[in-house]
Every structure is written in C-alpha cells, then in structure tokens.
Amino acid sequence: MTVELKPEQEAIIQHQMATGLYQSADEVVATALARLPYKQRSNQEAVARMIEFSSKNSVRLLPGESIERLIEEGHRY
C-alpha cells in the first residue's frame, strides 16, 4: 500500500524520529494507528459524559448545535 503524506505529516514523523523514540517512519505510523481505537473510545466516552452533564445541568445549546459537534470542534484545537 502506498500512502501520500502532506508535508506537515512528514514533518511530524521526522520530529518523532528525531526524539529517538522511533527508529523509522513505519514505527511512528504503526504506533499512531495502534492508538486509533483508544482515541475513538475516548471520544465516545467524552460525548456520553457531556450529554449526561448537559441533561443534569439543563445546558442549552444554540440552534443547530450538538454535544457531539462541540466535542469534535474542540478536538481540532
């Protein structure tokens, strides 16, 4: 499989290798891929906690907003 990386992604891989924790780009990518299921579970747990919090505390969202979208936006920053 061939994967094309953006320059920013290549820079991240190079930076991680420069730390000495990884010996190759393959190792960096393998580690990142291994963490994906954990991140997905973590996001699902965050959504569930926020929904519970908002229902207990009568949180009102703006029209068209959702807890899921707010969490997704937060992860971008």
Backbone as CSV, one residue per row, in Angstrom:
resi,resn,N_x,N_y,N_z,CA_x,CA_y,CA_z,C_x,C_y,C_z
1,MET,0.848,-1.175,0.000,0.000,0.000,0.000,0.891,1.234,0.000
2,THR,0.530,2.159,-0.830,1.248,3.431,-0.895,0.362,4.506,-0.284
3,VAL,0.964,5.315,0.575,0.229,6.384,1.233,0.960,7.691,0.951
4,GLU,0.213,8.697,0.513,0.811,10.010,0.294,0.581,10.868,1.525
5,LEU,1.642,11.466,2.015,1.567,12.315,3.202,1.713,13.778,2.814
6,LYS,1.025,14.616,3.558,1.190,16.050,3.405,2.524,16.433,4.033
7,PRO,3.108,17.555,3.612,4.382,17.984,4.190,4.338,18.109,5.721
8,GLU,3.178,18.575,6.257,3.064,18.712,7.716,3.124,17.342,8.394
9,GLN,2.526,16.334,7.759,2.534,14.988,8.320,3.948,14.395,8.287
10,GLU,4.649,14.635,7.190,6.037,14.174,7.095,6.893,14.838,8.171
11,ALA,6.645,16.120,8.412,7.403,16.839,9.445,7.144,16.242,10.829
12,ILE,5.904,15.855,11.089,5.578,15.237,12.377,6.342,13.930,12.534
13,ILE,6.355,13.131,11.481,7.073,11.849,11.536,8.559,12.090,11.747
14,GLN,9.123,13.033,11.019,10.552,13.345,11.181,10.857,13.814,12.603
15,HIS,9.969,14.645,13.143,10.154,15.145,14.509,10.128,13.986,15.504
16,GLN,9.177,13.086,15.335,9.081,11.945,16.249,10.318,11.053,16.164
17,MET,10.850,10.867,14.970,12.067,10.071,14.816,13.262,10.782,15.444
18,ALA,13.274,12.107,15.353,14.381,12.885,15.923,14.430,12.795,17.445
19,THR,13.285,12.468,18.079,13.288,12.326,19.534,14.065,11.098,19.986
20,GLY,14.280,10.173,19.054,14.982,8.941,19.396,14.069,7.832,19.891
21,LEU,12.789,8.131,20.037,11.851,7.110,20.493,11.475,6.136,19.383
22,TYR,11.632,6.553,18.144,11.263,5.727,16.997,12.457,5.616,16.063
23,GLN,12.634,4.434,15.500,13.767,4.194,14.605,13.411,4.385,13.134
24,SER,12.108,4.397,12.821,11.702,4.517,11.420,10.323,5.173,11.318
25,ALA,10.030,5.624,10.102,8.709,6.196,9.842,7.638,5.128,10.033
26,ASP,7.942,3.889,9.645,6.993,2.781,9.828,6.612,2.621,11.292
27,GLU,7.590,2.766,12.166,7.334,2.624,13.604,6.429,3.745,14.122
28,VAL,6.642,4.954,13.657,5.796,6.090,14.056,4.364,5.855,13.596
29,VAL,4.185,5.465,12.339,2.853,5.239,11.788,2.170,4.078,12.506
30,ALA,2.895,2.989,12.759,2.321,1.830,13.448,1.834,2.215,14.841
31,THR,2.600,3.033,15.538,2.197,3.480,16.874,0.949,4.347,16.805
32,ALA,0.907,5.253,15.841,-0.263,6.123,15.684,-1.507,5.303,15.351
33,LEU,-1.368,4.343,14.474,-2.513,3.515,14.099,-2.994,2.662,15.267
34,ALA,-2.074,2.194,16.087,-2.453,1.379,17.240,-3.265,2.183,18.249
35,ARG,-3.089,3.491,18.269,-3.801,4.344,19.227,-5.186,4.778,18.750
36,LEU,-5.514,4.559,17.487,-6.813,4.989,16.959,-8.004,4.406,17.713
37,PRO,-8.052,3.104,17.977,-9.216,2.578,18.709,-9.386,3.223,20.082
38,TYR,-8.274,3.511,20.783,-8.347,4.157,22.092,-8.941,5.553,21.948
39,LYS,-8.488,6.289,20.928,-8.992,7.649,20.727,-10.485,7.633,20.427
40,GLN,-10.930,6.678,19.620,-12.356,6.587,19.294,-13.177,6.288,20.542
41,ARG,-12.692,5.366,21.386,-13.398,5.067,22.636,-13.416,6.282,23.533
42,SER,-12.308,6.984,23.597,-12.206,8.172,24.429,-13.210,9.230,23.970
43,ASN,-13.349,9.416,22.656,-14.313,10.380,22.120,-15.735,9.980,22.477
44,GLN,-16.048,8.695,22.351,-17.389,8.218,22.680,-17.694,8.435,24.161
45,GLU,-16.702,8.187,25.013,-16.885,8.402,26.450,-17.081,9.884,26.750
46,ALA,-16.344,10.740,26.062,-16.479,12.187,26.258,-17.881,12.656,25.868
47,VAL,-18.385,12.150,24.763,-19.736,12.516,24.330,-20.752,12.086,25.374
48,ALA,-20.629,10.845,25.854,-21.574,10.338,26.853,-21.525,11.178,28.125
49,ARG,-20.322,11.550,28.580,-20.199,12.364,29.799,-20.794,13.752,29.604
50,MET,-20.565,14.349,28.430,-21.101,15.677,28.172,-22.625,15.651,28.076
51,ILE,-23.189,14.622,27.458,-24.641,14.510,27.369,-25.229,14.364,28.766
52,GLU,-24.589,13.535,29.590,-25.067,13.368,30.973,-24.982,14.689,31.731
53,PHE,-23.856,15.391,31.605,-23.678,16.677,32.275,-24.734,17.682,31.820
54,SER,-24.943,17.756,30.499,-25.884,18.750,29.984,-27.314,18.457,30.426
55,SER,-27.668,17.188,30.526,-29.033,16.883,30.964,-29.206,17.146,32.458
56,LYS,-28.184,16.904,33.263,-28.267,17.158,34.703,-28.277,18.647,35.024
57,ASN,-27.610,19.436,34.179,-27.437,20.861,34.460,-28.242,21.769,33.544
58,SER,-29.174,21.211,32.848,-30.048,21.982,31.952,-29.261,22.900,31.016
59,VAL,-28.238,22.362,30.394,-27.439,23.134,29.442,-28.262,23.331,28.172
60,ARG,-28.267,24.550,27.674,-28.992,24.850,26.440,-27.984,25.182,25.350
61,LEU,-28.141,24.526,24.241,-27.257,24.756,23.105,-27.933,25.698,22.113
62,LEU,-27.118,26.341,21.307,-27.645,27.184,20.245,-28.345,26.313,19.218
63,PRO,-29.306,26.857,18.507,-29.978,26.067,17.472,-28.970,25.488,16.480
64,GLY,-29.111,24.222,16.186,-28.213,23.556,15.241,-26.955,22.988,15.866
65,GLU,-26.690,23.284,17.126,-25.504,22.755,17.807,-25.833,21.415,18.445
66,SER,-24.796,20.607,18.636,-24.950,19.345,19.346,-23.700,19.111,20.188
67,ILE,-23.845,18.306,21.211,-22.695,17.974,22.063,-21.600,17.342,21.222
68,GLU,-21.989,16.411,20.351,-21.011,15.721,19.507,-20.207,16.706,18.661
69,ARG,-20.900,17.684,18.073,-20.216,18.671,17.224,-19.273,19.557,18.048
70,LEU,-19.700,19.952,19.222,-18.846,20.783,20.079,-17.579,20.038,20.474
71,ILE,-17.693,18.765,20.792,-16.520,17.969,21.159,-15.612,17.808,19.950
72,GLU,-16.206,17.546,18.786,-15.425,17.406,17.566,-14.649,18.686,17.282
73,GLU,-15.307,19.833,17.425,-14.648,21.122,17.214,-13.498,21.302,18.205
74,GLY,-13.721,20.919,19.460,-12.682,21.042,20.474,-11.456,20.217,20.158
75,HIS,-11.631,19.054,19.545,-10.506,18.186,19.209,-9.667,18.754,18.084
76,ARG,-10.223,19.665,17.315,-9.457,20.283,16.215,-8.422,21.261,16.762
77,TYR,-8.649,21.753,17.982,-7.765,22.756,18.563,-6.963,22.125,19.617
